[in-house]
Amino acid sequence: MVGIEKRQVECALPSHPDIQAVTSHLGNHGWAMSWDKPCLPGMHCQYACVPGKLMHQWDPTPTAYRHPESERGGLYCGADGIARKPFPDRDYCYQARHTLLVVSHLGQKTFVCQTVLPGDEAMRIANPVVAGGMQRLAVPGAKYWIAQGSHCYVNSGGYDVNTACVWGSRDIPTGNWAPYTIGLEEREDGIIFVTVGWNPVWLETATPFRSQVPDFGIKVACHGPHCENTPCTIDPAIHSVNQISHPQNHFNGAGGGAACVTNYSPFTDDANVVLFPARQGHLYN
């Protein structure tokens, strides 16, 4: 008698307006996990929320940011093939109390890709910004996992989501090889910190385009009585690789990437991130 192979139970991504599927045509079947990693019994399975919202389900036991606990985000896949909320009284996603506006002056759609945390911290959460349009990034607050901030990679325009918001390779300057990064964090008193800088991976010796200046610039602008350390600008028209303009708070972070930190009050100040073509930086400085 020929043996019958038993099919492995797999948990399906819930269909919900707050959840956006990630590479659903691949082996992760829409979960915000590696493209070849399905959601199987005994696993916590991460998912991506729509722009402006943040994942609100994870393993409730960790009390600090450490591995492997930091990878146990999302829903718990049971032996019966049903994905359940670790916090039944919470929604899948929650609306961030504050958001940071991204304004694009680029001629093509681009993606600001947030890393999955708690999770494997790959940049799978898509925040699309249409050509000449705007998008709001969710600023994590105290409700976010262990009050952690978020980290995003800013891609050049013209790449689709399955090229931009993935763990890629140095063959293409997208995903974890995108030129710029944004960090967002809300302090207990409500002050928001925005870190903008060069992606350290862009600078690595093995990166073939390490000496190339990106085809767009990025700027953090702020207007109001409590804006500090602005503007912060990377303008390819005047800056070489790993250069940045900032009045005070300019530093080199992990991996040697030049960066700066801006802070502002969302209650009194108007802050945003501006993306602009490389040859038009003078219009936004």
Secondary structure, 3 states (H helix, E strand, C coil): CCCCCCCCCCCCCCCCCCEECECCCCCCCECCCCCCCCCCCCCEECCEECCCEEECCECCCCCCCCCCHHHCECEEECCCCCEECCCCCCCCEEECCEEEEEEECCCCCEEEEECCCCCCCCCCEEEEECCCCEEEEEECCCCCHHHCCEEEEECCCCCCHHHHCCCCCCCCCCHHHCCEEEEEEECCCCCEEEEEEECHHHHCCCCCCCCCCCCEEEEEEEECCCCECCCEEECCCCCCCCCCECCCCEEECHHHCEEEEEEECCCCCEEEEEEEEHHHHHHCC
